[in-house]
Amino acid sequence: MNLTGSGTIDRPSTHEPQKQDPMSTSANEPSGSATPVVTTIGATASRKNRTLEMQLIPEAMARSHMHERLREAEMERRALRLMSARRLQRRAERASQRARRALAMAVMQ
């Protein structure tokens, strides 16, 4: 009876890649050709970095929100300065017009 690939009672074969035993390299295979054995150290460090990034997300969002508020405030100040400058320009134009009229009336008399 040939039970190749059927596993044993202690270690039944499975089709799920995560539950299978890692493949070992054969003696006739050149070194470095097989994929390296994956360690969990990199995964743990990656998980820690991800956790740190997740903890820093609210801070980054608050910083972005504050930057946006500052930009809006600056735009508001520019708009107010522009309105004030236009108001002063109209006032100066009216004063200039009054002065011209007064000069014309003085010349006509």
Contacts in CASP RR format, 6 or more apart in sequence:
PFRMAT RR
TARGET T0000
AUTHOR 0000-0000-0000
METHOD contacts of the structure
MODEL  1
MNLTGSGTIDRPSTHEPQKQDPMSTSANEPSGSATPVVTTIGATASRKNR
TLEMQLIPEAMARSHMHERLREAEMERRALRLMSARRLQRRAERASQRAR
RALAMAVMQ
5 13 0 8 1.000
6 12 0 8 1.000
6 13 0 8 1.000
7 13 0 8 1.000
11 21 0 8 1.000
14 20 0 8 1.000
22 37 0 8 1.000
23 34 0 8 1.000
25 31 0 8 1.000
25 33 0 8 1.000
25 34 0 8 1.000
END
